[in-house]
Amino acid sequence: MKLLLGATVALLLGALAVSWQGMNNGVKNASPDDIARLKKQVEELRQQQDTLDLQRKLQDLKASTPLTPTPAANAAEIEAVKAQLEQNKAALVKIEEEKAKRDKQLAIDEEGLIARTKLESTDKELGSARMIADALLIGRVKEYIEDAQFGGFITFEVLMKEQVQVGTVLAIRRNKTGMLGQFKVSEVTAEGAIANPLPGFGPIVPKVGDELIFPPQF
């Protein structure tokens, strides 16, 4: 409606302007009353046009101005912030509890390590057993073949190929606690490797599944 009224006012202003111009150019004998009346109408229409422009600007300003948050919206935001703070506090408490547990377990582990080190320093056999148990696994025995001429040999699965080559010396480990003897690699293939016993090999015969490790330096 306001847009239509504005358009109407603009048309009337245009018509009056044309009439006024025609009067100036073509109606030289118009009475002073007619001229005054036309001037008054033009002034009134201009005032209406200015009023409409002012109202339109006010509406544009209101549309671009954000609405003021209601008290209910403010209360909801405050409650959300409080809830987030409570969650953060609970998470912090949980982190502190987990840290305390880790610190306690670490202290127990350190005490156990110190005690074991002291015991191993006085018991050489216990220390040797630990070194054998902790040694890196290199391969597993696949077969032991008796040979009267060469004294027998083993074939084994190579688990760490980069560590095994001809001439490598490995020890057989069983049950993670002791070594049966040492073998020297004589051949390496894509399927596995072959090793021969070194002097000092005991009477115990290697069996399938025995582990091969690097001999610990006691």
PASEBA-1860 file (N, C-alpha, C; in nm, 3 decimals):
! residues 218
1> MKLLLGAT> 0.083/-0.121/0.000/0.000/0.000/0.000/0.086/0.125/0.000 ~ 0.193/0.124/0.084/0.281/0.241/0.090/0.355/0.260/-0.041 ~ 0.393/0.149/-0.101/0.461/0.159/-0.231/0.367/0.215/-0.336 ~ 0.240/0.170/-0.334/0.141/0.220/-0.430/0.115/0.367/-0.409 ~ 0.102/0.407/-0.280/0.079/0.549/-0.249/0.197/0.634/-0.295 ~ 0.319/0.583/-0.273/0.437/0.656/-0.316/0.438/0.675/-0.466 ~ 0.400/0.568/-0.539/0.397/0.578/-0.685/0.292/0.678/-0.730 ~ 0.178/0.677/-0.659/0.070/0.773/-0.694/0.115/0.916/-0.670
9> VALLLGAL> 0.180/0.937/-0.557/0.230/1.072/-0.526/0.331/1.116/-0.631 ~ 0.417/1.025/-0.671/0.517/1.060/-0.771/0.450/1.097/-0.903 ~ 0.346/1.020/-0.940/0.274/1.051/-1.065/0.205/1.187/-1.056 ~ 0.143/1.212/-0.939/0.075/1.342/-0.923/0.175/1.457/-0.928 ~ 0.291/1.435/-0.865/0.394/1.539/-0.872/0.435/1.562/-1.016 ~ 0.450/1.452/-1.088/0.487/1.469/-1.228/0.381/1.541/-1.307 ~ 0.253/1.506/-1.280/0.143/1.573/-1.353/0.137/1.720/-1.319 ~ 0.149/1.752/-1.189/0.147/1.892/-1.149/0.263/1.970/-1.208
17> AVSWQGMN> 0.380/1.899/-1.212/0.496/1.967/-1.270/0.472/1.999/-1.417 ~ 0.411/1.902/-1.486/0.380/1.927/-1.629/0.280/2.039/-1.643 ~ 0.177/2.032/-1.551/0.076/2.138/-1.556/0.138/2.275/-1.527 ~ 0.223/2.277/-1.427/0.290/2.401/-1.390/0.375/2.453/-1.504 ~ 0.447/2.361/-1.569/0.531/2.403/-1.681/0.444/2.453/-1.797 ~ 0.330/2.382/-1.819/0.240/2.426/-1.926/0.182/2.561/-1.894 ~ 0.152/2.580/-1.769/0.096/2.710/-1.732/0.197/2.820/-1.757 ~ 0.321/2.793/-1.720/0.422/2.896/-1.740/0.443/2.927/-1.887
25> NGVKNASP> 0.432/2.822/-1.970/0.463/2.841/-2.113/0.340/2.878/-2.195 ~ 0.224/2.817/-2.158/0.109/2.835/-2.248/-0.005/2.913/-2.191 ~ -0.013/2.930/-2.059/-0.129/3.000/-2.001/-0.077/3.127/-1.935 ~ -0.064/3.225/-2.007/-0.006/3.350/-1.957/-0.106/3.431/-1.875 ~ -0.239/3.404/-1.895/-0.341/3.486/-1.831/-0.403/3.418/-1.710 ~ -0.336/3.310/-1.651/-0.392/3.242/-1.533/-0.401/3.339/-1.417 ~ -0.507/3.317/-1.335/-0.529/3.406/-1.221/-0.430/3.374/-1.110 ~ -0.402/3.474/-1.024/-0.313/3.448/-0.910/-0.368/3.341/-0.817
33> DDIARLKK> -0.498/3.327/-0.803/-0.555/3.224/-0.715/-0.525/3.085/-0.769 ~ -0.538/3.068/-0.901/-0.509/2.936/-0.959/-0.361/2.899/-0.938 ~ -0.277/3.000/-0.957/-0.134/2.973/-0.940/-0.102/2.938/-0.794 ~ -0.161/3.007/-0.700/-0.137/2.979/-0.558/-0.189/2.841/-0.520 ~ -0.306/2.806/-0.577/-0.363/2.675/-0.546/-0.272/2.563/-0.596 ~ -0.222/2.578/-0.715/-0.133/2.476/-0.770/-0.004/2.465/-0.689 ~ 0.051/2.578/-0.649/0.173/2.576/-0.567/0.148/2.504/-0.436 ~ 0.028/2.530/-0.373/-0.003/2.466/-0.247/-0.014/2.315/-0.263
41> QVEELRQQ> -0.080/2.271/-0.375/-0.093/2.128/-0.399/0.044/2.062/-0.419 ~ 0.129/2.129/-0.494/0.263/2.074/-0.517/0.340/2.061/-0.386 ~ 0.330/2.161/-0.299/0.401/2.158/-0.173/0.350/2.045/-0.083 ~ 0.214/2.028/-0.080/0.157/1.921/0.001/0.202/1.784/-0.048 ~ 0.203/1.764/-0.180/0.246/1.636/-0.236/0.394/1.610/-0.206 ~ 0.474/1.712/-0.212/0.616/1.696/-0.179/0.634/1.656/-0.033 ~ 0.557/1.717/0.058/0.566/1.681/0.198/0.528/1.534/0.221 ~ 0.420/1.489/0.149/0.380/1.349/0.161/0.490/1.255/0.110
49> QDTLDLQR> 0.553/1.297/0.001/0.662/1.215/-0.053/0.778/1.206/0.046 ~ 0.811/1.320/0.110/0.919/1.318/0.210/0.883/1.229/0.328 ~ 0.755/1.234/0.370/0.711/1.150/0.482/0.724/1.002/0.449 ~ 0.685/0.966/0.326/0.696/0.826/0.283/0.843/0.781/0.278 ~ 0.928/0.867/0.229/1.071/0.835/0.225/1.126/0.811/0.365 ~ 1.085/0.897/0.460/1.132/0.882/0.597/1.084/0.750/0.658 ~ 0.955/0.714/0.632/0.903/0.589/0.685/0.975/0.468/0.625 ~ 1.006/0.476/0.496/1.077/0.366/0.431/1.216/0.349/0.490
57> KLQDLKAS> 1.287/0.456/0.516/1.419/0.449/0.577/1.413/0.389/0.718 ~ 1.310/0.428/0.795/1.294/0.374/0.930/1.271/0.223/0.926 ~ 1.188/0.178/0.829/1.164/0.034/0.816/1.292/-0.042/0.779 ~ 1.372/0.017/0.688/1.499/-0.047/0.651/1.594/-0.057/0.770 ~ 1.597/0.050/0.852/1.683/0.049/0.968/1.641/-0.058/1.069 ~ 1.510/-0.072/1.091/1.461/-0.174/1.184/1.493/-0.315/1.134 ~ 1.482/-0.333/1.002/1.510/-0.466/0.946/1.657/-0.505/0.961 ~ 1.747/-0.405/0.955/1.891/-0.434/0.966/1.940/-0.440/1.109
65> TPLTPTPA> 1.860/-0.399/1.206/1.900/-0.399/1.347/1.862/-0.532/1.411 ~ 1.960/-0.607/1.470/1.927/-0.737/1.533/1.833/-0.719/1.651 ~ 1.750/-0.820/1.668/1.654/-0.816/1.778/1.725/-0.832/1.912 ~ 1.677/-0.766/2.012/1.733/-0.776/2.147/1.696/-0.911/2.208 ~ 1.794/-0.987/2.256/1.762/-1.118/2.314/1.662/-1.105/2.429 ~ 1.572/-1.199/2.433/1.473/-1.199/2.540/1.536/-1.253/2.668 ~ 1.479/-1.222/2.783/1.532/-1.277/2.909/1.537/-1.429/2.909 ~ 1.438/-1.492/2.846/1.439/-1.639/2.841/1.559/-1.691/2.763
73> ANAAEIEA> 1.591/-1.623/2.651/1.707/-1.665/2.572/1.836/-1.648/2.652 ~ 1.849/-1.536/2.722/1.968/-1.513/2.806/1.980/-1.620/2.914 ~ 1.871/-1.657/2.977/1.874/-1.759/3.082/1.917/-1.894/3.026 ~ 1.868/-1.926/2.905/1.906/-2.054/2.842/2.055/-2.058/2.813 ~ 2.110/-1.946/2.764/2.252/-1.941/2.735/2.335/-1.956/2.863 ~ 2.291/-1.893/2.970/2.363/-1.903/3.098/2.363/-2.047/3.149 ~ 2.247/-2.114/3.138/2.238/-2.253/3.182/2.328/-2.343/3.098 ~ 2.335/-2.315/2.967/2.422/-2.396/2.879/2.568/-2.380/2.918
81> VKAQLEQN> 2.608/-2.257/2.949/2.747/-2.232/2.990/2.777/-2.304/3.123 ~ 2.681/-2.299/3.217/2.701/-2.368/3.345/2.716/-2.518/3.324 ~ 2.632/-2.574/3.236/2.639/-2.718/3.210/2.775/-2.755/3.150 ~ 2.825/-2.671/3.059/2.955/-2.698/2.997/3.066/-2.691/3.101 ~ 3.058/-2.597/3.193/3.158/-2.586/3.299/3.158/-2.710/3.389 ~ 3.039/-2.760/3.419/3.031/-2.881/3.502/3.092/-3.000/3.430 ~ 3.067/-3.010/3.300/3.127/-3.119/3.222/3.279/-3.108/3.222 ~ 3.330/-2.987/3.206/3.475/-2.967/3.207/3.536/-3.005/3.343
89> KAALVKIE> 3.466/-2.969/3.451/3.515/-3.004/3.584/3.519/-3.156/3.602 ~ 3.413/-3.224/3.557/3.409/-3.370/3.569/3.520/-3.436/3.488 ~ 3.544/-3.384/3.367/3.651/-3.439/3.283/3.787/-3.418/3.349 ~ 3.806/-3.301/3.410/3.934/-3.272/3.477/3.956/-3.366/3.596 ~ 3.850/-3.391/3.673/3.861/-3.484/3.787/3.899/-3.623/3.739 ~ 3.837/-3.666/3.628/3.867/-3.799/3.574/4.012/-3.809/3.528 ~ 4.060/-3.703/3.464/4.199/-3.702/3.418/4.295/-3.710/3.536 ~ 4.264/-3.636/3.642/4.349/-3.638/3.761/4.351/-3.777/3.824
97> EEKAKRDK> 4.234/-3.844/3.829/4.228/-3.978/3.886/4.311/-4.077/3.804 ~ 4.298/-4.070/3.671/4.376/-4.159/3.585/4.525/-4.133/3.598 ~ 4.563/-4.006/3.612/4.705/-3.973/3.629/4.758/-4.030/3.762 ~ 4.677/-4.020/3.866/4.719/-4.075/3.996/4.738/-4.226/3.987 ~ 4.648/-4.295/3.916/4.662/-4.440/3.899/4.789/-4.474/3.822 ~ 4.816/-4.399/3.714/4.937/-4.425/3.635/5.063/-4.400/3.718 ~ 5.061/-4.291/3.795/5.178/-4.262/3.878/5.201/-4.372/3.982 ~ 5.092/-4.422/4.040/5.105/-4.529/4.139/5.160/-4.656/4.076
105> QLAIDEEG> 5.106/-4.691/3.957/5.154/-4.811/3.890/5.299/-4.796/3.847 ~ 5.335/-4.675/3.802/5.473/-4.651/3.763/5.567/-4.666/3.882 ~ 5.525/-4.618/3.997/5.608/-4.633/4.117/5.625/-4.779/4.154 ~ 5.515/-4.858/4.140/5.524/-5.002/4.169/5.619/-5.071/4.071 ~ 5.606/-5.035/3.942/5.693/-5.095/3.840/5.840/-5.060/3.865 ~ 5.862/-4.935/3.903/6.001/-4.894/3.930/6.058/-4.969/4.049 ~ 5.976/-4.985/4.153/6.023/-5.061/4.269/6.054/-5.205/4.232 ~ 5.966/-5.265/4.149/5.989/-5.402/4.106/6.115/-5.415/4.022
113> LIARTKLE> 6.138/-5.316/3.934/6.257/-5.320/3.851/6.384/-5.306/3.936 ~ 6.380/-5.217/4.033/6.496/-5.199/4.121/6.524/-5.327/4.200 ~ 6.414/-5.387/4.251/6.432/-5.510/4.329/6.486/-5.622/4.241 ~ 6.435/-5.633/4.119/6.482/-5.739/4.030/6.628/-5.717/3.992 ~ 6.665/-5.593/3.968/6.804/-5.563/3.932/6.899/-5.600/4.046 ~ 6.858/-5.567/4.168/6.942/-5.602/4.283/6.956/-5.754/4.297 ~ 6.843/-5.825/4.276/6.847/-5.970/4.288/6.934/-6.032/4.180 ~ 6.922/-5.980/4.058/7.001/-6.035/3.948/7.150/-6.005/3.965
121> STDKELGS> 7.181/-5.895/4.032/7.322/-5.862/4.053/7.389/-5.961/4.148 ~ 7.309/-6.024/4.234/7.363/-6.123/4.328/7.343/-6.266/4.278 ~ 7.247/-6.286/4.187/7.219/-6.419/4.133/7.246/-6.416/3.983 ~ 7.362/-6.464/3.942/7.403/-6.459/3.802/7.313/-6.545/3.714 ~ 7.267/-6.657/3.765/7.182/-6.744/3.685/7.048/-6.677/3.654 ~ 6.995/-6.607/3.752/6.870/-6.536/3.732/6.887/-6.425/3.628 ~ 6.999/-6.354/3.635/7.025/-6.250/3.536/7.041/-6.306/3.397 ~ 7.109/-6.421/3.385/7.127/-6.484/3.254/6.994/-6.530/3.196
129> ARMIADAL> 6.909/-6.586/3.281/6.777/-6.632/3.236/6.695/-6.514/3.184 ~ 6.704/-6.399/3.251/6.628/-6.283/3.205/6.680/-6.235/3.070 ~ 6.811/-6.233/3.051/6.868/-6.190/2.923/6.827/-6.283/2.810 ~ 6.823/-6.413/2.839/6.778/-6.509/2.737/6.631/-6.487/2.703 ~ 6.550/-6.465/2.805/6.407/-6.445/2.783/6.379/-6.316/2.706 ~ 6.461/-6.213/2.727/6.438/-6.083/2.662/6.502/-6.074/2.524 ~ 6.580/-6.175/2.485/6.651/-6.168/2.357/6.552/-6.165/2.240 ~ 6.590/-6.095/2.134/6.505/-6.078/2.017/6.490/-6.210/1.941
137> LIGRVKEY> 6.366/-6.244/1.903/6.338/-6.368/1.829/6.377/-6.350/1.682 ~ 6.465/-6.438/1.634/6.515/-6.428/1.496/6.452/-6.534/1.406 ~ 6.425/-6.653/1.457/6.367/-6.758/1.374/6.316/-6.873/1.459 ~ 6.257/-6.976/1.392/6.206/-7.096/1.460/6.252/-7.220/1.384 ~ 6.288/-7.321/1.461/6.335/-7.446/1.401/6.220/-7.516/1.328 ~ 6.245/-7.556/1.204/6.148/-7.632/1.126/6.179/-7.781/1.129 ~ 6.311/-7.816/1.132/6.348/-7.957/1.128/6.493/-7.973/1.175 ~ 6.517/-8.084/1.243/6.655/-8.120/1.279/6.689/-8.250/1.207
145> IEDAQFGG> 6.801/-8.249/1.134/6.839/-8.364/1.052/6.971/-8.419/1.104 ~ 6.968/-8.548/1.142/7.090/-8.614/1.186/7.180/-8.641/1.065 ~ 7.308/-8.617/1.082/7.405/-8.641/0.974/7.535/-8.689/1.037 ~ 7.570/-8.815/1.007/7.691/-8.873/1.068/7.816/-8.801/1.023 ~ 7.815/-8.752/0.899/7.935/-8.687/0.846/7.950/-8.545/0.899 ~ 7.839/-8.471/0.899/7.849/-8.330/0.937/7.796/-8.303/1.078 ~ 7.755/-8.405/1.148/7.710/-8.387/1.285/7.569/-8.333/1.297 ~ 7.493/-8.341/1.191/7.355/-8.293/1.194/7.343/-8.143/1.166
153> FITFEVLM> 7.223/-8.101/1.129/7.199/-7.958/1.103/7.050/-7.930/1.119 ~ 7.015/-7.804/1.124/6.874/-7.764/1.136/6.834/-7.679/1.017 ~ 6.709/-7.689/0.983/6.649/-7.592/0.891/6.554/-7.507/0.975 ~ 6.546/-7.378/0.947/6.461/-7.292/1.030/6.395/-7.181/0.948 ~ 6.284/-7.138/1.002/6.209/-7.026/0.943/6.274/-6.896/0.988 ~ 6.303/-6.810/0.892/6.367/-6.682/0.923/6.258/-6.577/0.947 ~ 6.253/-6.522/1.066/6.153/-6.420/1.100/6.204/-6.279/1.078 ~ 6.336/-6.260/1.086/6.396/-6.128/1.063/6.508/-6.145/0.960
161> KEQVQVGT> 6.470/-6.138/0.833/6.562/-6.168/0.725/6.682/-6.073/0.721 ~ 6.661/-5.950/0.762/6.770/-5.854/0.757/6.878/-5.886/0.861 ~ 6.848/-5.972/0.957/6.943/-6.006/1.062/7.018/-6.138/1.035 ~ 6.977/-6.208/0.930/7.033/-6.342/0.906/7.108/-6.345/0.773 ~ 7.231/-6.392/0.779/7.312/-6.413/0.659/7.411/-6.527/0.687 ~ 7.478/-6.573/0.582/7.574/-6.681/0.600/7.682/-6.638/0.698 ~ 7.707/-6.721/0.798/7.805/-6.690/0.901/7.745/-6.638/1.030 ~ 7.615/-6.603/1.030/7.551/-6.555/1.152/7.543/-6.667/1.256
169> VLAIRRNK> 7.575/-6.636/1.380/7.568/-6.733/1.489/7.441/-6.709/1.569 ~ 7.362/-6.813/1.586/7.236/-6.806/1.660/7.235/-6.913/1.768 ~ 7.157/-6.889/1.871/7.142/-6.985/1.980/6.999/-7.036/1.984 ~ 6.982/-7.162/2.021/6.848/-7.220/2.034/6.796/-7.194/2.175 ~ 6.677/-7.133/2.181/6.613/-7.103/2.309/6.487/-7.190/2.323 ~ 6.469/-7.247/2.442/6.350/-7.329/2.466/6.288/-7.286/2.599 ~ 6.157/-7.268/2.596/6.080/-7.230/2.717/6.124/-7.096/2.774 ~ 6.187/-7.015/2.694/6.221/-6.877/2.733/6.324/-6.867/2.845
177> TGMLGQFK> 6.382/-6.979/2.886/6.469/-6.972/3.003/6.613/-7.017/2.977 ~ 6.635/-7.106/2.883/6.770/-7.159/2.866/6.806/-7.178/2.720 ~ 6.935/-7.193/2.694/6.984/-7.216/2.560/7.036/-7.359/2.549 ~ 7.005/-7.426/2.436/7.052/-7.562/2.413/7.192/-7.564/2.353 ~ 7.223/-7.463/2.275/7.352/-7.458/2.208/7.348/-7.353/2.099 ~ 7.458/-7.343/2.025/7.469/-7.241/1.921/7.488/-7.307/1.785 ~ 7.434/-7.237/1.683/7.442/-7.284/1.545/7.492/-7.171/1.456 ~ 7.562/-7.210/1.351/7.615/-7.112/1.257/7.545/-7.130/1.123
185> VSEVTAEG> 7.491/-7.021/1.069/7.416/-7.027/0.944/7.511/-7.059/0.830 ~ 7.474/-7.161/0.752/7.557/-7.200/0.638/7.491/-7.171/0.504 ~ 7.359/-7.148/0.505/7.289/-7.124/0.378/7.159/-7.048/0.408 ~ 7.128/-6.953/0.320/7.004/-6.876/0.332/6.932/-6.880/0.198 ~ 6.804/-6.921/0.199/6.723/-6.927/0.078/6.593/-6.851/0.101 ~ 6.512/-6.845/-0.004/6.383/-6.778/0.008/6.288/-6.854/0.100 ~ 6.308/-6.985/0.110/6.221/-7.068/0.194/6.264/-7.071/0.340 ~ 6.388/-7.033/0.369/6.436/-7.039/0.505/6.588/-7.041/0.507
193> AIANPLPG> 6.645/-7.107/0.610/6.790/-7.111/0.622/6.833/-7.243/0.685 ~ 6.965/-7.274/0.670/7.025/-7.394/0.726/7.139/-7.351/0.818 ~ 7.150/-7.419/0.931/7.258/-7.387/1.026/7.315/-7.515/1.084 ~ 7.445/-7.512/1.110/7.516/-7.628/1.166/7.558/-7.600/1.309 ~ 7.561/-7.705/1.394/7.596/-7.685/1.535/7.743/-7.649/1.551 ~ 7.769/-7.560/1.648/7.906/-7.526/1.683/7.955/-7.620/1.793 ~ 8.084/-7.633/1.809/8.138/-7.720/1.916/8.079/-7.680/2.052 ~ 8.051/-7.780/2.132/7.994/-7.756/2.263/7.846/-7.780/2.267
201> FGPIVPKV> 7.788/-7.818/2.152/7.646/-7.847/2.149/7.617/-7.967/2.237 ~ 7.517/-7.954/2.326/7.489/-8.058/2.424/7.415/-8.177/2.367 ~ 7.380/-8.269/2.453/7.312/-8.391/2.410/7.165/-8.370/2.375 ~ 7.107/-8.255/2.411/6.966/-8.231/2.384/6.948/-8.203/2.235 ~ 6.852/-8.271/2.173/6.829/-8.258/2.029/6.729/-8.146/2.003 ~ 6.757/-8.054/1.909/6.660/-7.949/1.875/6.530/-8.012/1.824 ~ 6.420/-7.943/1.846/6.291/-7.992/1.797/6.214/-7.878/1.731 ~ 6.115/-7.918/1.656/6.035/-7.818/1.583/5.974/-7.717/1.681
209> GDELIFPP> 5.988/-7.591/1.647/5.932/-7.484/1.731/6.031/-7.418/1.823 ~ 6.149/-7.479/1.842/6.252/-7.413/1.922/6.285/-7.278/1.860 ~ 6.312/-7.180/1.945/6.336/-7.044/1.897/6.485/-7.018/1.879 ~ 6.515/-6.935/1.779/6.655/-6.896/1.751/6.672/-6.749/1.787 ~ 6.775/-6.720/1.866/6.801/-6.584/1.912/6.952/-6.556/1.896 ~ 6.985/-6.429/1.908/7.127/-6.396/1.916/7.177/-6.433/2.055 ~ 7.291/-6.498/2.066/7.342/-6.538/2.199/7.367/-6.415/2.286 ~ 7.305/-6.406/2.403/7.329/-6.292/2.492/7.476/-6.289/2.537
217> QF> 7.526/-6.167/2.560/7.664/-6.151/2.611/7.658/-6.143/2.764 ~ 7.681/-6.253/2.831/7.673/-6.256/2.978/7.796/-6.187/3.038
END
